[in-house]
Amino acid sequence: KKRIGILTSGGDCAGLNAVIRAVVHHAMGTYGWEVVGIREATHGLMTRPPQVMEFELDKLDSLLLMGGTILGTTNKGDPFAFPMGDGTLRDRSQEIIDGYHSLGLDALIGIGGDGSLAILRRLAQQGGINLVGIPKTIDNDVGATEVSIGFDTATNIATEALDRLHFTAASHNRVMILEVMGRDAGHIALAAGIAGGADIILIPEIPYQMENVCQKIRQRQEMGKNFCLVMVSEAVRTEVGDQLTELKAAGEDRLGGIGKYLAEQIALKTGAETRVTVLGHIQRGGMPSPVDRLLGSAFGVAAVDLIAQGKYDQMVAWQNRQIVSVPIAEAINTYRSVDPEETLVKTARGLGICLGD
Ligand code: F6P
């Protein structure tokens, strides 16, 4: 009989609770193991005594539908260089490892994005922790898996936002700019932009020229189309050098960096009336989509099966319509950005969507 731990690490997203539910069901229900929920990611293992949550099989009902993570998560810092609050950094990795072993666990399921999985793997190697990873991030940029938990829900929300902007844009003859998340990758912008019928989609993987953007807007004006929908990923930077880097350094890039810049430039260069919406954390909240519930459930079950087989240092992944397992090292060493040759890029071009290049 095994005793396993589970934690959620890094930014939250929809579908995390579906994973937790699946892990508890399969581990406790199928295998008869014990499951210990670790609160607030590795922080729960740093605390003394470790902060944990007990699960009961008959109290999991609404977890499938709940946004966020009941275990909590935190961005307090890298445990190998942990900010102590007085300006100093300290390596607190051993405290986490000791906390883990004090719980008498046989294995740990870590749900995280590429950064969190890299940290968890380092801890596992240093401390002899039997780790299995599950990929989550609305950005969909974890390597070695076609999709991560949270991406589908975020894409649905971004699509709905574009749908809503569509009619107000048409009513007011406006160029509406929607800035969506994606710290370094443009997956949400590309997918939701196509699904929501954007006229222009800008992503960090495809450098754009402002003149091409303005040209598309003018073309639509000439065709008698009185409005335009522009989807832009937060990771896009200005086409001339990078004025937004200064804003970012000042911690202001969440205030509508690139969206605001585009709105100003488009108004200046085309005379169009522009408005900008920054969708922000709305994309991370709310109930998970059916796809994220399915993916979360499938990942959770598969992760427990990996532990049953004694296969560690592996991450569950989605490839070619099925669940597989890959070395965590492979996932964290191959960043998944939008490939300019991929199907969705070709689709956008085929639809006449301006990608700015
Ligand atoms: O990585 C997920 C993500 O939501 C990114 O899309 C976004 O840039 C970032 O996290 C926001 O981080 P925070 O919640 O710390 O503001």
Boltz pocket constraint, residues with backbone or C-beta under 6 A from the ligand:
constraints:
  - pocket:
      binder: B
      contacts: [[A, 11], [A, 12], [A, 75], [A, 113], [A, 137], [A, 138], [A, 139], [A, 181], [A, 182], [A, 183], [A, 234], [A, 284]]
      max_distance: 6.0
